[in-house]
Amino acid sequence: MESIFESLFYEYSIERKIRSEYIKKLEEEIEASNKRLKKRFSKQQKSLLLDIIDAKDSNRGETNLESFTAGFKIGLKIGYEANNS
């Protein structure tokens, strides 16, 4: 079951479609490097590369969610303190 933080995070992520030119350029470089590696790798090496990429993507997603959740909780605490001062 999805927590309220996951719902808010994914809603925010989906709505945030505008990306900086710098991030777009980095993604293009990553994709180009990935294609060059795939051309040179054996089937087993390609499989390992995909496993690494998938694991890094999963890790990045979980880290982003945890960071969002922590920031949201801090914001709630600040709001609570400000209203009770």
Backbone as JSON Lines, residues from 0, in Angstrom:
{"i":0,"aa":"M","n":[0.84,-1.19,0.0],"ca":[0.0,0.0,0.0],"c":[0.88,1.25,0.0]}
{"i":1,"aa":"E","n":[0.52,2.19,-0.82],"ca":[1.3,3.41,-0.97],"c":[1.04,4.37,0.18]}
{"i":2,"aa":"S","n":[2.09,4.91,0.76],"ca":[1.93,5.89,1.84],"c":[1.57,7.25,1.25]}
{"i":3,"aa":"I","n":[1.11,8.14,2.11],"ca":[0.76,9.49,1.66],"c":[1.99,10.19,1.09]}
{"i":4,"aa":"F","n":[3.16,9.91,1.65],"ca":[4.39,10.53,1.16],"c":[4.73,10.04,-0.25]}
{"i":5,"aa":"E","n":[4.54,8.73,-0.48],"ca":[4.79,8.19,-1.82],"c":[3.82,8.81,-2.82]}
{"i":6,"aa":"S","n":[2.56,8.94,-2.43],"ca":[1.57,9.54,-3.33],"c":[1.94,10.97,-3.68]}
{"i":7,"aa":"L","n":[2.3,11.75,-2.66],"ca":[2.69,13.15,-2.9],"c":[3.95,13.24,-3.75]}
{"i":8,"aa":"F","n":[4.92,12.38,-3.44],"ca":[6.18,12.4,-4.18],"c":[5.96,12.08,-5.65]}
{"i":9,"aa":"Y","n":[5.23,11.0,-5.93],"ca":[5.03,10.6,-7.31],"c":[4.16,11.6,-8.07]}
{"i":10,"aa":"E","n":[3.2,12.19,-7.38],"ca":[2.38,13.23,-8.02],"c":[3.26,14.42,-8.38]}
{"i":11,"aa":"Y","n":[4.12,14.82,-7.46],"ca":[5.04,15.93,-7.69],"c":[6.0,15.6,-8.83]}
{"i":12,"aa":"S","n":[6.53,14.38,-8.82],"ca":[7.5,13.97,-9.84],"c":[6.88,13.96,-11.23]}
{"i":13,"aa":"I","n":[5.67,13.47,-11.35],"ca":[5.0,13.39,-12.64],"c":[4.68,14.78,-13.17]}
{"i":14,"aa":"E","n":[4.25,15.66,-12.28],"ca":[3.89,17.01,-12.71],"c":[5.11,17.83,-13.09]}
{"i":15,"aa":"R","n":[6.27,17.47,-12.56],"ca":[7.5,18.23,-12.81],"c":[8.15,17.75,-14.09]}
{"i":16,"aa":"K","n":[7.58,18.12,-15.21],"ca":[8.07,17.64,-16.49],"c":[9.18,18.52,-17.07]}
{"i":17,"aa":"I","n":[9.27,19.74,-16.61],"ca":[10.28,20.65,-17.14],"c":[11.61,20.32,-16.46]}
{"i":18,"aa":"R","n":[12.6,20.02,-17.28],"ca":[13.91,19.69,-16.75],"c":[14.92,20.71,-17.26]}
{"i":19,"aa":"S","n":[15.95,20.9,-16.48],"ca":[16.98,21.84,-16.88],"c":[17.74,21.3,-18.09]}
{"i":20,"aa":"E","n":[18.29,22.19,-18.86],"ca":[19.09,21.8,-20.03],"c":[20.3,20.98,-19.59]}
{"i":21,"aa":"Y","n":[20.84,21.29,-18.43],"ca":[22.0,20.55,-17.93],"c":[21.63,19.09,-17.69]}
{"i":22,"aa":"I","n":[20.5,18.84,-17.07],"ca":[20.07,17.47,-16.8],"c":[19.79,16.73,-18.11]}
{"i":23,"aa":"K","n":[19.16,17.42,-19.05],"ca":[18.9,16.79,-20.36],"c":[20.21,16.39,-21.03]}
{"i":24,"aa":"K","n":[21.2,17.27,-20.96],"ca":[22.49,16.98,-21.58],"c":[23.17,15.78,-20.91]}
{"i":25,"aa":"L","n":[23.11,15.71,-19.59],"ca":[23.68,14.58,-18.87],"c":[23.0,13.28,-19.26]}
{"i":26,"aa":"E","n":[21.68,13.29,-19.38],"ca":[20.94,12.09,-19.77],"c":[21.32,11.64,-21.17]}
{"i":27,"aa":"E","n":[21.52,12.59,-22.07],"ca":[21.94,12.25,-23.43],"c":[23.33,11.62,-23.44]}
{"i":28,"aa":"E","n":[24.23,12.17,-22.62],"ca":[25.58,11.61,-22.53],"c":[25.56,10.2,-21.95]}
{"i":29,"aa":"I","n":[24.74,9.99,-20.95],"ca":[24.61,8.66,-20.35],"c":[24.1,7.67,-21.38]}
{"i":30,"aa":"E","n":[23.07,8.05,-22.11],"ca":[22.49,7.16,-23.13],"c":[23.5,6.84,-24.23]}
{"i":31,"aa":"A","n":[24.25,7.85,-24.66],"ca":[25.26,7.63,-25.71],"c":[26.35,6.68,-25.22]}
{"i":32,"aa":"S","n":[26.8,6.86,-24.0],"ca":[27.82,5.98,-23.43],"c":[27.29,4.56,-23.29]}
{"i":33,"aa":"N","n":[26.05,4.46,-22.86],"ca":[25.41,3.15,-22.72],"c":[25.36,2.42,-24.07]}
{"i":34,"aa":"K","n":[25.02,3.12,-25.12],"ca":[24.96,2.51,-26.46],"c":[26.34,2.05,-26.92]}
{"i":35,"aa":"R","n":[27.37,2.87,-26.65],"ca":[28.73,2.49,-27.04],"c":[29.17,1.24,-26.29]}
{"i":36,"aa":"L","n":[28.84,1.16,-25.02],"ca":[29.21,-0.03,-24.24],"c":[28.49,-1.27,-24.75]}
{"i":37,"aa":"K","n":[27.2,-1.13,-25.05],"ca":[26.42,-2.28,-25.51],"c":[26.98,-2.86,-26.81]}
{"i":38,"aa":"K","n":[27.51,-2.0,-27.67],"ca":[28.07,-2.47,-28.95],"c":[29.3,-3.34,-28.72]}
{"i":39,"aa":"R","n":[30.05,-3.05,-27.66],"ca":[31.31,-3.74,-27.41],"c":[31.17,-4.94,-26.47]}
{"i":40,"aa":"F","n":[30.06,-5.04,-25.78],"ca":[29.9,-6.08,-24.76],"c":[29.32,-7.36,-25.32]}
{"i":41,"aa":"S","n":[29.67,-8.45,-24.64],"ca":[29.05,-9.73,-24.94],"c":[27.65,-9.74,-24.32]}
{"i":42,"aa":"K","n":[26.9,-10.78,-24.6],"ca":[25.53,-10.88,-24.06],"c":[25.56,-10.88,-22.53]}
{"i":43,"aa":"Q","n":[26.5,-11.59,-21.94],"ca":[26.6,-11.67,-20.49],"c":[26.98,-10.3,-19.9]}
{"i":44,"aa":"Q","n":[27.89,-9.6,-20.55],"ca":[28.3,-8.28,-20.08],"c":[27.14,-7.28,-20.21]}
{"i":45,"aa":"K","n":[26.37,-7.37,-21.29],"ca":[25.2,-6.5,-21.45],"c":[24.2,-6.73,-20.34]}
{"i":46,"aa":"S","n":[23.98,-8.0,-20.0],"ca":[23.05,-8.34,-18.93],"c":[23.52,-7.75,-17.6]}
{"i":47,"aa":"L","n":[24.81,-7.86,-17.33],"ca":[25.37,-7.3,-16.11],"c":[25.23,-5.78,-16.09]}
{"i":48,"aa":"L","n":[25.49,-5.14,-17.22],"ca":[25.34,-3.69,-17.32],"c":[23.9,-3.28,-17.02]}
{"i":49,"aa":"L","n":[22.93,-3.98,-17.59],"ca":[21.53,-3.66,-17.34],"c":[21.16,-3.86,-15.88]}
{"i":50,"aa":"D","n":[21.71,-4.9,-15.25],"ca":[21.46,-5.13,-13.83],"c":[21.99,-3.96,-12.99]}
{"i":51,"aa":"I","n":[23.17,-3.48,-13.33],"ca":[23.78,-2.35,-12.61],"c":[22.93,-1.1,-12.8]}
{"i":52,"aa":"I","n":[22.52,-0.83,-14.03],"ca":[21.7,0.35,-14.32],"c":[20.38,0.29,-13.57]}
{"i":53,"aa":"D","n":[19.73,-0.88,-13.59],"ca":[18.46,-1.04,-12.88],"c":[18.61,-0.82,-11.38]}
{"i":54,"aa":"A","n":[19.69,-1.37,-10.81],"ca":[19.92,-1.22,-9.37],"c":[20.18,0.25,-9.02]}
{"i":55,"aa":"K","n":[20.97,0.93,-9.85],"ca":[21.24,2.35,-9.6],"c":[19.97,3.18,-9.72]}
{"i":56,"aa":"D","n":[19.13,2.87,-10.71],"ca":[17.87,3.6,-10.87],"c":[16.94,3.38,-9.68]}
{"i":57,"aa":"S","n":[16.86,2.14,-9.21],"ca":[16.03,1.83,-8.05],"c":[16.55,2.57,-6.82]}
{"i":58,"aa":"N","n":[17.86,2.54,-6.64],"ca":[18.47,3.23,-5.51],"c":[18.19,4.73,-5.57]}
{"i":59,"aa":"R","n":[18.33,5.29,-6.75],"ca":[18.08,6.73,-6.91],"c":[16.62,7.07,-6.57]}
{"i":60,"aa":"G","n":[15.7,6.24,-7.04],"ca":[14.28,6.48,-6.76],"c":[13.97,6.4,-5.28]}
{"i":61,"aa":"E","n":[14.51,5.4,-4.61],"ca":[14.28,5.26,-3.17],"c":[14.91,6.41,-2.39]}
{"i":62,"aa":"T","n":[16.11,6.81,-2.8],"ca":[16.79,7.93,-2.14],"c":[15.99,9.21,-2.32]}
{"i":63,"aa":"N","n":[15.49,9.45,-3.51],"ca":[14.67,10.64,-3.76],"c":[13.41,10.64,-2.91]}
{"i":64,"aa":"L","n":[12.76,9.49,-2.81],"ca":[11.55,9.38,-2.0],"c":[11.86,9.64,-0.53]}
{"i":65,"aa":"E","n":[12.93,9.04,-0.02],"ca":[13.31,9.27,1.37],"c":[13.64,10.73,1.64]}
{"i":66,"aa":"S","n":[14.33,11.36,0.72],"ca":[14.68,12.77,0.86],"c":[13.43,13.64,0.86]}
{"i":67,"aa":"F","n":[12.51,13.36,-0.06],"ca":[11.26,14.1,-0.13],"c":[10.48,13.95,1.17]}
{"i":68,"aa":"T","n":[10.38,12.72,1.66],"ca":[9.64,12.44,2.89],"c":[10.25,13.19,4.07]}
{"i":69,"aa":"A","n":[11.57,13.14,4.2],"ca":[12.25,13.84,5.29],"c":[12.02,15.35,5.2]}
{"i":70,"aa":"G","n":[12.14,15.9,4.01],"ca":[11.91,17.34,3.83],"c":[10.48,17.73,4.14]}
{"i":71,"aa":"F","n":[9.54,16.89,3.74],"ca":[8.13,17.17,4.01],"c":[7.86,17.16,5.51]}
{"i":72,"aa":"K","n":[8.42,16.17,6.21],"ca":[8.24,16.09,7.67],"c":[8.85,17.3,8.37]}
{"i":73,"aa":"I","n":[10.02,17.72,7.91],"ca":[10.65,18.91,8.49],"c":[9.76,20.13,8.26]}
{"i":74,"aa":"G","n":[9.22,20.25,7.05],"ca":[8.31,21.36,6.75],"c":[7.09,21.36,7.65]}
{"i":75,"aa":"L","n":[6.53,20.18,7.89],"ca":[5.37,20.08,8.8],"c":[5.74,20.5,10.21]}
{"i":76,"aa":"K","n":[6.91,20.08,10.67],"ca":[7.36,20.44,12.02],"c":[7.56,21.95,12.13]}
{"i":77,"aa":"I","n":[8.15,22.56,11.11],"ca":[8.35,24.01,11.11],"c":[7.0,24.71,11.14]}
{"i":78,"aa":"G","n":[6.06,24.25,10.33],"ca":[4.72,24.84,10.32],"c":[4.03,24.7,11.66]}
{"i":79,"aa":"Y","n":[4.17,23.53,12.29],"ca":[3.57,23.31,13.59],"c":[4.17,24.25,14.62]}
{"i":80,"aa":"E","n":[5.51,24.36,14.63],"ca":[6.17,25.25,15.58],"c":[5.78,26.71,15.36]}
{"i":81,"aa":"A","n":[5.67,27.1,14.09],"ca":[5.32,28.49,13.79],"c":[3.91,28.82,14.25]}
{"i":82,"aa":"N","n":[3.01,27.87,14.16],"ca":[1.62,28.1,14.57],"c":[1.43,28.04,16.07]}
{"i":83,"aa":"N","n":[2.35,27.43,16.78],"ca":[2.23,27.3,18.23],"c":[3.15,28.24,18.99]}
{"i":84,"aa":"S","n":[3.71,29.21,18.3],"ca":[4.61,30.16,18.96],"c":[3.85,31.32,19.52]}
